[in-house]
């Protein structure tokens, strides 16, 4: 983890004239030269395909592209645990308690890939494989 503590904030990411700070209390602050955004989120990643920032908490998934405002992509009554990019078209795997879904954000649609509790997920976009672990073992799904 390349982040470090300064006062009451942790640097989560610094790139393209943006700084992301985490206060450790369920808030992250995305700061750029002209604006500061407060996001009620606990997790983040930047997609390796297009510098698309993704932020989430148990119920919401937000996206951010440089120069724009954060955008709510998904809200659910299920507990969102992890988000994994699947391809350069921004398809995402969403790991919830008891299921894994694929979200196609530009079409505002999603499909359930698996209805089973999983411990973790990871993707290999080059081979179009989604890996997931359960208490029973490690598995993969082609997509």
Beta strands, then each sheet from edge to edge (+ up, - down):
strand 1: 5-6
strand 2: 9-15
strand 3: 18-22
strand 4: 28-31
strand 5: 36-39
strand 6: 43-46
strand 7: 53-56
strand 8: 60-64
strand 9: 71-75
strand 10: 80-85
strand 11: 91-96
strand 12: 99-104
strand 13: 109-114
strand 14: 120-124
strand 15: 129-134
strand 16: 137-142
sheet 1: 1+ 2- 3+ 4- 5+
sheet 2: 6+ 7- 8+ 9-
sheet 3: 10+ 11- 12+ 13-
sheet 4: 14+ 15- 16+
end
